[in-house]
Amino acid sequence: MAGKGCGKFIDENGEEYTPIDKPEDLPEAHQRRYAEIVDELRAKVLAMYGRSRHGGFKIHGVPSSLLDEVDLMTPSQQRTDAIREEIHRITAHGLIR
């Protein structure tokens, strides 16, 4: 597709057309299908996330870490403790295997 002029494009057959920018410009049947697809996508995306015990969000299937809830940019006792715990966990996991 090569662009031509003000919003006009040329398709594979050499015919000029104007692309649809908004779902409202689609035919009614296509608007319904678009709405179905958006609803399915919304459900899938929302199903990927859940609430953590601390009220934050987490992604299902991704193991949580003590470092997830700690600001690593500023030195603090909480950061030091979380890093220490994570190192112990990784070391123990390596020794068990």
C-alpha positions in Angstrom: 0.0 0.0 0.0 1.5 3.3 -1.0 0.1 6.4 0.4 -1.4 9.0 -2.0 -2.7 12.4 -1.1 -4.9 13.4 1.8 -5.7 10.1 3.5 -6.2 8.1 0.3 -4.4 4.9 -0.3 -4.0 2.5 -3.3 -4.7 -1.2 -2.8 -3.1 -4.2 -4.6 -5.4 -3.7 -7.6 -4.4 -0.1 -8.1 -7.8 1.2 -6.8 -7.9 4.2 -4.5 -9.6 3.9 -1.1 -9.8 5.8 2.2 -8.9 3.7 5.3 -11.4 3.5 8.2 -10.2 5.3 11.3 -13.0 4.6 13.8 -15.1 1.6 14.5 -18.2 3.8 14.1 -17.3 4.0 10.4 -17.6 0.2 9.9 -20.7 -1.4 8.6 -23.1 -2.6 11.3 -22.2 -6.3 11.0 -18.5 -5.4 11.3 -19.2 -3.1 14.3 -20.9 -6.0 16.1 -17.9 -8.3 15.3 -15.5 -5.6 16.5 -17.4 -5.3 19.8 -17.3 -9.1 20.3 -13.5 -9.2 19.7 -12.9 -6.3 22.0 -15.0 -7.9 24.7 -13.1 -11.2 24.3 -9.7 -9.4 24.5 -10.8 -7.5 27.6 -11.9 -10.7 29.3 -8.5 -12.4 28.5 -6.4 -9.4 29.7 -8.4 -9.1 32.9 -8.1 -12.8 33.5 -4.3 -12.5 33.5 -4.2 -10.2 36.5 -5.2 -10.6 40.1 -4.8 -8.9 43.4 -1.8 -9.6 45.6 -2.1 -9.9 49.4 -0.9 -6.3 49.8 -3.6 -4.9 47.5 -1.3 -4.6 44.4 -1.7 -6.3 41.1 0.1 -9.5 40.0 0.1 -11.4 36.8 -1.1 -15.0 37.1 1.6 -17.6 36.2 4.5 -15.3 37.0 6.0 -16.3 40.4 6.1 -13.4 42.8 9.2 -12.3 44.5 10.0 -10.4 47.7 11.6 -7.8 45.5 8.3 -7.0 43.7 7.0 -4.7 46.4 10.3 -3.0 47.4 11.7 0.2 45.9 15.2 -0.8 44.9 16.2 2.8 43.9 16.5 4.0 47.5 18.6 2.3 50.2 16.5 1.0 53.1 16.4 -1.8 55.6 13.4 -3.2 53.8 15.4 -3.3 50.5 18.4 -5.0 52.2 16.2 -7.6 53.9 14.3 -8.4 50.6 17.6 -8.8 48.7 19.0 -11.0 51.4 15.8 -13.2 51.4 15.9 -13.4 47.6 19.5 -14.5 47.6 18.8 -17.1 50.3 15.9 -18.4 48.2 17.9 -18.6 45.0 20.8 -20.3 46.8 18.5 -22.9 48.5 16.8 -23.6 45.2 20.2 -24.2 43.5 21.4 -26.5 46.3 18.2 -28.5 46.2 18.5 -29.1 42.5 
